[in-house]
């Protein structure tokens, strides 16, 4: 994929994102905002869908994502301290799914490496400023 394709996808996402910010009635009768619309469309395109997938497909996928996040969050809330979610609680919830568990461990390891790198960078900057 070349830069022209990237721009066309980005342009298409920008064109359609203005109409995506309006609230739509959900199954519960309330109003809901499309939270992950742009990201899901880009992910769908990256996995082989059209540059502008059907909105019904995006909406269905978004409902599934929100349901997963909600279920995982509620399970994690029931495990740990009441009213608080810790990383360990989420890890406990997904411990039986090897793919999710491995991905979470990778992301947490990467996060720690980034923290260390930022700290080392900040320390070097402070040393160069002091001199």
N, C-alpha and C positions, 0 to 999 in steps of 0.2 A: 504494500500500500504506500502510495507516495503522498507528499505534502498536500497535493491538490485534493485527494480523497479525504484527508483529515479536515481540510478547510470546509469541504462541502458538507460533511457530517456535522461539524461545529455550526456552520451557518444554518443547517436545517434544524438543529436542536434549538438554536437561538430563536428562529422563526416560530417554532411551535411552543417554546417554553412560555411565551407571553400568554397563550391561551390555557396553559396548564396550571396557572396559579389560581384559577377560580375554584371555588368550593363546589363539590358535588354531593348529592345525597348519598349516604352509605346505606348499607343494609339495615342499620339500626334506625334509620330515619333522620339522623343528624347530618350535620355538614362535615365534610372531611376535605382536607387539603391534600393535594398530590405531593407527597414528601420526597419520594425517590424517583420521580418520573424521568428526569433528565439522565440520572445515573443508570437507571434500568434500561432505558433506550440505548444508551451507549454500550452497556454490557451485552444487550441482545444483539446489537450490530457486531460487536467483537466476537460473539459466538456464532455468527453466521446468518443472522436475520437481516432483513432489509434495513436500509439507513433510516427509514421512517416506518417502524412497525405499526401494526394495528393498535389503536389506543385501547381496545378491549383486551388485547394480550398484555399490554403494559399494565393496565389497571388490575387484571387478574394476578399478574406476577407481584405487583405491589401489595395487593391484599394478602398474598401468601407470605411475603417478606414481613409485613407488619404483624401478621398472626404469629409467625415464628419468633419475632423479637418480643412480642407481648408474652407469649407462652414461656419463653426462656427467662424473661425478666421476672415473671410471676413465680416461676419455680425457684429461681435464685433468691427471691425475696422470702420465700417460705423456708429456705434452708438456713440462711444466716441470721444475723441480728435483725430484729424487726425494724423495718423502715430504712434499712441500708443494704446496698448490694456491694459486695467486694468481688474482686477478680477471682478469688478462690471459690466463691459461690457459683459463678458462671462455669468455672472449670469443673466443679463437682457435677453440675447439671449435664454437661456434655461429655463426661468421662467415658461413657459407653459407646460413643461414636468416634471411632479411630481417626477418621478424616478431619472432623471438626476439632478434635482434641489436638491433633498434630498441627493444624493450622493455627490454633490459638497459641500453642507453645512456640511456634515459629514467630508469630507476631509479637509475643511478649519478649522473646529473646532479642528480636530486632529492635524493639522499643528500648530495652536496656542498653544495647550497643549504641543506639543513637544518643541516649542520655549521657553515656560515658564520653562519646565523641564530642558532644556539645560542651561538656564540662572541660575536657582537655583543650578545646578550642578557646573557650572563655579564659581558662588559666593562662594560655599562651598570650592572648591579647592583653591580659592584665600585666604579665611580665614585660611585654614590649612597651606598654604605656608607662610603667614605673621606671624604665631605663632611660 
